[in-house]
Amino acid sequence: MDFPPMPPVRQIAHGSAPGGGHWTLEIGGSPDGPFTIINLEYPDGRRHGGGIGAGVLQQDTVMATYFGRSSETPLSIVCRAKPKVARLRVEGSNLPGESLDLTPVASLPEIGTAGEVFFAAVLPPDARLSSFRALDADGHTLDTTIAAQPPSWN
């Protein structure tokens, strides 16, 4: 089966991953139909990627989240949110503390009608998520998403 070529992407953020790897956050598509991909790469050649292809956030949607891992890689997290989201609180177990507050790694005003902010992180393989909480600048909860994990992760 032939697949069409991937549309062009551009890197909007990068960082370090547990175990000596690094991650990049890329965006592609158009301002009205973007997709976001996080790619992990390790010195030994292991790679993993995943992301969000949901298009722009709808007017009543505060955030869209992705999290995933392979059997050989840490847990990666991507969140696209409305600009009013100042922090993303990741809650669960085996995190660096009871919860982890992320700040935006990128902001793209050209996405949708009001722009979007992007959050990304790579956590140790044993991290277990329970929820994502979008917080405004004053720490008020704007939205919460439950992190339903496959049984194979337990």
C-alpha positions in Angstrom: 0.0 0.0 0.0 1.3 3.4 -0.9 1.0 6.2 1.6 1.1 9.9 0.7 4.2 11.8 1.8 4.1 13.6 5.1 3.4 17.3 4.9 6.3 19.5 5.9 6.9 20.0 9.6 8.9 22.5 11.6 10.4 22.1 15.0 8.9 24.4 17.7 10.6 23.0 20.8 13.2 20.5 22.0 14.6 19.1 25.3 16.3 16.3 27.1 14.8 12.9 27.8 15.6 10.4 30.7 18.3 8.0 29.8 20.4 10.4 27.7 18.0 10.9 24.8 16.4 14.0 23.4 13.0 15.0 22.1 11.7 17.4 19.5 8.2 18.9 19.2 7.2 19.5 15.6 4.1 21.0 14.0 2.8 20.5 10.5 -0.3 21.0 8.4 -1.9 24.4 8.1 -3.0 27.0 10.6 -6.6 25.7 10.3 -5.6 22.0 10.5 -2.4 21.5 12.4 -0.9 18.3 13.7 1.7 18.1 16.5 4.4 15.3 16.8 6.8 14.6 19.6 9.9 12.5 18.5 12.3 10.8 20.9 15.7 9.7 19.9 18.4 7.9 21.9 22.2 7.5 21.2 21.7 3.7 20.8 19.2 4.3 17.9 15.9 3.8 19.7 13.2 6.1 18.4 9.6 6.7 19.3 7.0 9.3 18.2 3.4 10.2 18.6 1.2 13.2 18.8 -2.1 15.0 18.1 -3.7 15.4 14.7 -7.1 16.8 15.8 -6.9 20.1 13.9 -7.5 23.4 15.7 -9.0 23.5 19.2 -12.8 24.2 19.0 -14.2 27.3 20.7 -15.4 25.3 23.7 -12.2 23.1 24.0 -9.5 24.2 26.4 -6.9 21.6 25.6 -6.0 18.4 23.7 -3.6 15.9 25.1 -1.5 13.0 24.0 0.7 10.6 26.0 2.4 7.4 25.0 5.4 5.2 25.1 6.7 2.1 23.5 8.0 -0.9 25.4 11.6 0.5 25.1 11.0 4.3 25.7 10.0 6.7 28.4 6.5 8.3 28.6 6.1 11.3 26.3 3.4 14.0 26.8 2.1 16.6 24.4 -0.6 19.1 25.1 -2.1 21.8 22.8 -4.1 24.5 24.7 -5.8 27.8 24.5 -3.4 30.8 25.3 -5.3 31.3 28.7 -3.6 28.1 29.9 -0.5 29.1 31.8 0.5 25.7 33.3 -0.3 22.1 32.7 -0.4 20.1 36.0 0.4 16.4 35.3 -0.9 14.2 38.2 -0.1 10.6 38.8 2.5 8.4 40.5 6.3 7.9 40.0 6.5 11.5 39.0 9.2 13.9 40.4 6.8 14.8 43.3 3.0 14.3 43.7 2.4 16.3 40.5 4.4 18.1 37.9 3.6 21.6 36.6 4.7 22.2 33.0 5.0 25.7 31.4 4.5 26.2 27.7 7.4 25.2 25.5 6.0 27.1 22.5 3.3 29.6 21.6 1.9 30.0 18.1 -0.4 32.9 17.6 -1.2 31.9 14.0 -3.0 28.6 14.9 -6.8 28.8 14.8 -8.5 32.1 15.7 -6.7 32.9 19.0 -3.5 30.9 18.8 -2.4 27.9 20.9 0.3 27.2 23.5 2.2 23.9 23.6 3.4 21.8 26.5 5.7 18.8 26.2 7.7 16.5 28.5 9.3 13.1 28.6 9.0 11.2 31.9 10.7 8.1 33.2 9.2 4.8 31.9 7.6 3.9 35.3 5.6 7.1 35.4 1.8 6.5 35.7 -0.6 9.3 34.9 -4.0 10.0 36.4 -4.9 13.4 35.0 -4.0 16.6 33.2 -5.2 19.8 34.7 -5.1 23.1 32.7 -4.4 26.0 35.0 -4.7 29.8 34.4 -2.1 32.3 35.6 -3.9 32.5 39.0 -3.8 28.7 39.5 -7.5 28.2 38.8 -8.5 25.0 37.0 -9.8 25.6 33.5 -10.2 22.0 32.5 -9.3 18.4 33.6 -8.6 15.4 31.4 -8.4 11.9 32.9 -5.5 9.9 31.6 -6.9 6.5 30.7 -3.9 4.2 30.3 -3.9 0.8 28.6 -4.0 -2.2 31.0 -0.6 -3.3 29.6 1.0 -0.3 31.2 0.0 -1.4 34.7 
